């Protein structure tokens, strides 16, 4: 599992690519929702460790 984020002075862009076997959740919608919740939490924690508090943006093509 991984989360790909790109950081710059304006914020953090998150490219969402949820694997079909993520946490062995068979339902696609539930799997994507869990991936999203886990990603927001993980990325927020990661960037805050550097003292970089910003909004996490999801590019339109991934929404």
N, C-alpha and C positions, 0 to 999 in steps of 0.2 A: 504494500500500500504506500502511496505517496501523494503529496499535494504539491502542485507546481504553482508558485507565486512569483510575480515579478514586482520588485520594489523600486520606487523612485521617489523624488521629493514630493510628489502629489498623492501618493498612496500605494496600495498594493493591489495588483490585479491577480485574480485567482482563475486559473484555467481548470475547469471541472471536467474530469474524466473518471467516471465511476466504473469500476470493474464489474463485470457481470456476476462475479462470485464474491463480491464484497460482503464480508461477515456472514456468508452463507444465507443471505436473506433472499428468498425466492421471488417475492413480489417486487417488481421493478420500481414502482413508486415509493414503497417503503424503504427499499435499498437506497435510492437516491436521496431521500429525506434524511436517512441516517448518515449517509456519506457527507451531506451538506452540514449537518449539525456537528459531526466529528471534525470536519475540515475547518469550520469557523472557529471552533474551540482550539484546535491544534495550531492553526496559523496565528490566531490572536495571541496565544501563549508564547509562541516562538518570537514574534516581532516585539512583544512587550519585554522580553528578556534583553533586548538591545536598547530599550528605552524609546522605541519608535512607536508612538501611538498614532494610528491612522485608520482611516476607513478602508475596509476590504471591498474592492469592487469586483464584480463578475462581468466580464465582457458580454455584450448583448448576444453574441453568437452561442454562448453557453447557457443562457437563461432559459 
